[in-house]
Amino acid sequence: MTSVAAYAATSATEPLTPTTITRREVGPHDVRFDIHFAGICHSDIHTVRAEWGQPKYPVVPGHEIAGVVTEIGSEVTRFTVGDRVGVGCFVDSCRSCGNCTAGLEQYCTGGGMTGTYNAVGRDGMPTQGGYSGSIVVDENYVLRVPDALGLDVAAPLLCAGITTYSPLRHWKAGPGTRVGVVGLGGLGHMAVKLGTAMGAEVTVLSQSLKKMEDGLRLGAKHYYATSDRDTFKKLRNSFDLILNTVSADLDLGRFLGMLDLDGVFVELGLPENPLVVPSFALLGMRRSITGSAIGGIPETQEMLD
């Protein structure tokens, strides 16, 4: 075992404190890398505050991790010392179910994916995340960061980026596709940039116009305030796809009304209360509501590349 400096949460109310954790020795298929950057995802905050259930304290959060390889196992074939790499929201899965073999490890049905932190690894030890000096991960769950991408830029792509890239890709956002993005926060700004890069016509739907300049600069074609009730009339039947990136309770009927025939509303946020779905808003234009969670290893690598 190797001792590593880290920052850990010891309760839901105390700030993170410096500590020392242990990492396993590098096994035949493992990669060890020094962590240069770790993004602060709101999931980290929810977890350490025990807002998504009781965590396994002490917990070292961080699942947007980028750094440089310092050691590899004897049977590693995909990486070498000095490579620029990253790790996202999970570090293992069953590897044998249909979803895992299809590269959709985030939907593992053989026990579920193993989270980068606040989970239990194959060795029975708690997993600890990226707010630390280094990490050891099986090579199959490590991502290569292209030379053209700074490590600081790559890190937040490994959660916020892939969370929006995956549904955009799955529902075939591209030229001729009209995409609405609810919110312009950590997820929303990624959705705008990625959707625009794919060639879609992107519209930001935000509570106010305070971030309008930013949204248009990031590539949005249009920007509307949802606090203005006229917005929902103007944009009725206007979108093929809407990504909801916020966790606030929405008047879902109004947003569904902005979808065109066969339009899809994708829930990415995690509101505290259950969604209230007005049936007529779905039936009238054959609309759908669905969800999406991060992305698998192949899809995440595709996004980075």
Steps between C-alpha positions, in 0.01 A plus 500: 500500500614854425419803717356800314406850616132584455209717613215312663154567639447350844140613548218674318563831673876535532729641224740272318818443697851386401560133561701203377342205319646179362493387140549139398824394337493490121368164380565341159221696329521820705611853421622742766496869416577823679191720516557848357138616489171390658177680421248596766172340394179577682465125549802525732316756710178297510694192606709651779194681637314167514228636272495179293514257790755431768855497358780281624696757701778593475444555129740660251282641220592588143409314179627742237865401520791569263871440536813324376585128522787416734480120514332217307440133568686219328209417266382852417484555123312828453720741695859577583677720754462867409162464329238765573188330635176544684241316708133587525211387716578129526805278535353155445189303406408132465660489151279212388137617472358606166532870578862471612602303193321758285706783653213629711664431835304778669190280462666183634238242602747265665517687827528851365801713421756562775510871577832680505426585862252397769483144367671170573760357262570139412755488780232586754650841570310829466573693182640850543491771236703770338553750781829319557854477372471186289269212416526138381239379250462202267608604151158416355350789697770755420457751216765647276511881486593622148805724473286787369295505821636655820467284810315782674249509215468122479414446868145648504418324174518169685168562678328819385623457144404136450169547683390733221694345211341159546135606452593739219671211323233242581215717369708596197543873552652654189427718198128559473436408865348758734626458856380684808725511806334578834751684719847639435695364795764227519304260280318756291804682366649163398178410318509829310861458390467132407164538328631791295815305410278218373324743269166528682308825539520557876269719706559575868195502726603675821301654782628846410711672236792565738725249323382578149832645386682190620252265340526664160879515527508126569312436179128517575292632212222629724450578870167530678389569857258239634379750761328674208179306436497616138812286444291183512254636244774621266684168513208260481591194289848645439741225610591146407694447823510675837771429758400597853825569683351650818375339821221748565134398487363594157152547364561204272189558287633836379834351400343199330289742300817636339577160346397428144360170372697206648706743708695369797547662842813362670525534878860549614441682827389332822219702657398417856136445406362248248422630152135585442417398145188640330380221273340718235830678437652162412216354297433803283826493304630150582758656730727307736668555835816308574818516704870457437798437727861593416648270230699183450875480445491482116256791475701711745818435305319596180395830659856578612639418156 
